[in-house]
């Protein structure tokens, strides 16, 4: 499964990150798509990318099937697993902007500059169940889209496309986003404050130390639990100033909901684990990532596409953070 959060630094720059959890990787790679890149769409007119885009993707015949990405305007998007609830249109719908599910992150990041722009376009959008090629399936997803001002969640279900404001800047997996928000009311007494001494009749009960206010916050790998814990950590982490501090914030926060091999079996009996953690910084245009087998943080930059031909995806050389 997956978890994603968004936040801003104390100057208003956005960071959006995610864990991708599964039992195996997909051969995913970091790519930079130059501005002006030709994008072939399945149902709408082909277009030249209005923005340079960076993120983690499957490079399918020089087409970036992004898992998560950000653009040079500071807009970012991530797709998370949503089986049992996601239901796409079987074919294009007349009078609508029809986007194949695999195209959605690229369409958002290559086309729009802000969440407001994307949200306005989504009012007339349908997501279609079309794969990228023969032998490739259609992933059942929902998405978080963020910029420096806010984030939204996009869910395509049997009754149509839903767009929700995301006031906690958090997304996990199923069930639906409104269910997760309602479930947070169960934890409204959770606090990061140091516990006070309590008096029970003649007994004075002193705290062992910090952390008592988190009692009840779940720590298991279940999707509702990860949503709660990620939302709690994101709400309580103090705002930071520097790029390095905010990258640390992202990776430490997502470590708090990471899946460890051996902790949770999937339906096929294989253990689920956090395949990679990614973070887009709108401040620098850097994309930071770490993998399960190599937890050291590396990064690449939108600057890696400066002067590059718009005909090819850029294969950047990662640097150590």
Protein Blocks (a to p, Z undefined) as FASTA:
>chain_A
ZZddddddfkopacdddddddfbdehiacddddehiacddfkbccdddfbdcddddddee
hiacdfbdcdfkopacddddfehkaccdfbdcehiacddfklmmmmmmmmmmbfklmmmm
mmmcccddddfbehiacdddddddddfkbccdddddfkoccddddfkopacddddfklmm
mmmmmmmmgcfbdcddddehjbccddfbehjlmgoiacbfbfklmmmmmmmmmmmmccdf
blmlmmmmmmmmmmmmcccehjaccfkopacddfbacdddfknopacdddfklmcccddd
fklmgoiafkbccddddddZZ
